[in-house]
């Protein structure tokens, strides 16, 4: 009788593979050989018999489905050793294994029969062995799995699926800890990404070859990403740290990272002043302190400043009379005469300078304010044009002389009425065009001159990320192209008679050591402007990008400045009352504008106050422009969203022969301690295959959050199945675990190049990185001076600089503007920094006109002003 005969213990039914489900009469599962759908010739011996002959069972068990007492479990094949899978069920008349949908041959089963002592029911246990060759046969298609199917007269029961995997552990760590020097009580994060392995490797840390146990040290913990975190560095934490990864196959050690915890020195309190050095007449006395509170350790900085102070003292001589009233009067009179002489001398110098080098104010009619602005066009002077005022600074001296007048004298009434025109129109033919020509130093010459200065050692040696120029009282602007970084030197910021050579530098983050503690993160590029220590009579404005999604409840943002000794200091906390008037910062959506009266090295640093704090990441994809081999790489960069970092990556990819594919995307990366994951999908399997063994790649949270590793990226290595394949279509997903995500739909031709410059935002339409004098500003110099002189004094009905700030949406900075000698100048300087070179002058004109309407006599000009 064949398998189509009715009766027996194998009931024809559903042959699904879902594990752990129970069947019943009429719907049970059975080996293919025992079912009428397949020929009985495929039935293993024993299974065929059970399909045709009913197995007698006791009445107690005839209505029971099989119940598994032991189910197969996941196992790993180590090297070439076969693994065993077992299952046990009661009551059961037959048990067979099915692996990846195929029944295992009966001869490969080892069966044992017994009786349950408690119930008296029959128990059957079956074992099979799985070899490495069986698993490798389907490697890459799907995972290898097996499950048991048990029969009784009432139906079938399936066990859970057990997966069989080949265990391994690669040799190389994906990321190893690196040596660091940190200040005491500073937080330390030592990253470790263990080698890829199955099962995933467990990670432990060694400190000087001794196991680090976070349970015994509350200052230490290990993140889910295996990074070792020291909350506050202690001297005892100075050691060699090693990351150890292990699984059932092997144990790997990373390279050791030496952590040095240093202590910067601190001064003790001053001693008492010593006695006067003389017993009669003038002498001196001193006091001292020592650098022992604390003492510098492990290379920490020595104390700054002097350890000894001296001061003059006078001791009355024995027998000597005190000076009388006549002597005191004589001394007072001499001092008064000296003060008067000094004041007269200063007045004379000021009068002389005004006659020789002063600039008169422009003249304008208030009725022309509403007509708007016109663009300014400052053209170079010609040698044969005597009507142009040309300023030729002599770089060999610190002073210079100017000749000519910017406002011709006219005879007429006290009040002058000009022809109708625009307040900020170009100066007419009857006026002189102000032109400043500065002998631009060549890059090599400029750097050669800087090399003689003490601060030069910290500057980059190339000029790619450097701008420089020579400036006088007319001011100017420095820009580093395609970075969003500029320095505005307003008119009169440099004292008259002085000439400064000024530089602007973008630092690579590996060049400058910026210590970060706790949850702090770098939010901007590190930028230097100098030379440090120069005298500025008005604040310069340093503009640079940032990547923070700013909100007062989520962030504490600070402006840091590096001192000459190399330490970084907080000079301003954004949103708080400034502790000094030397610095101020206007933070906008993607840029910040720093007012500073002292040039130096600056950076914007933030500390998150909640897990909702986020930074903007720019996601950019690159791939080779040419592909001579079958292997093809797609690089996904995760960058801080600032122009300077994008510029550096594009320059790097040009050197590597890469091309930009797809438009960059922005992702908001939160302070949630979760890593960033990247995966690739939807590739045509007939044309391409991925060589990535895991389903996704990860970039550790701390690598991104610190902001100190600018070019983080992951590489997806693909392989063409045919050399003729040129088209690639796929999707790349980038997401933060429990956070934001972005997807790229990639569809491009390998042979087609993409222009890098398409994704760079030009800083200006001016080709030169240095603009000197009027060409650096949108508002003509003389009109600017008129606006300042008109709006600085308090006006009737509020017609002054406060109204202008309100019209330009800058009224949140009134206290800062009011602290300066010319609030209007600060407002116009900020407008110039924000809107050059494409600023809408008509909007500024409208704002000024609205102020003028409140006081019709505001811009009336007398002849005396001209």
Buried (B, 14 or more C-beta within 10 A) or exposed (E): EEBEEEEBBBBBBEBEBEBEEBBEEEBBBBBBBBBBEBEBEBBBEBBBBBBBEEBEBEEEBEEBBBBBEBBBEEBBBBEEEBBEBBBBBBBBBBBBBBBBEEBBEBEBBEEEEEEEEEEEBBBBBBBBEBBBEBBEEEEEEEEBBBBBBBBBBBBBBBBBBBBBBBBBBBEEBBBBBEEBBBBBEBBBBBBBBBBBBBBEBEBBBBBEEEEBEEEEBEEBBBBEBBBBBBBBBEEEBBBBBBBBBBBEBBEBEBEBBEBBBBBBBEBBEEEEEEEBBBEEEEBEBBBBBEBEEEBBBBEBBEBEEEEEBBEEBEBEEEEEEEEEEEEEEEEEEEEEEEEEEEEEEEEEEEEEEEEEBBBBBBBBBBBBBBBBBBEBEBEEBEEEEEEBBBBEBEEEEEEBEBEEEBBEEEEEEEEBEEEEBBBBBBBEEEBBBBBBBBEBBEEEEBBEBBEEEEBBEBBBEEBEBBBBBBBBBBBBBBBBBBBBBBBBBBBBBBBBBBBBBBBBBBBEBEEBEBBBBEBBBBBBBBBBBBBBEBEBBBBBBBBBBBBBBBEEEBBBBBBBBBEEEEEBEEBBBBEEEBEEEBBBBBBEEBBBBBBBBBBBBBBBBBBBBEBBBBBBBBBBBBBBBEBEEEEBBBBBBBBBBBBBBBBBBBEEBEEEEBBBBBEBBEBBBBBBBBBBBBBBEEBEEEBBBBEBEEEBBBBBBBBBBBBBBBEBBBEBEBEBEEEEBBEBEBBBBBBBBEBBEBBBEBEBEBEEEBEBEEBBEEBBEBEBBBBBBBBBBBBBBBBBBBBBBBBBEEBEEEBBBBBBBBBBEBEEBBEBBEEBEBBBBBBBBBBBBBBBBEBEBEBBBBBBBBBBBBBEEBBBBEBEBB
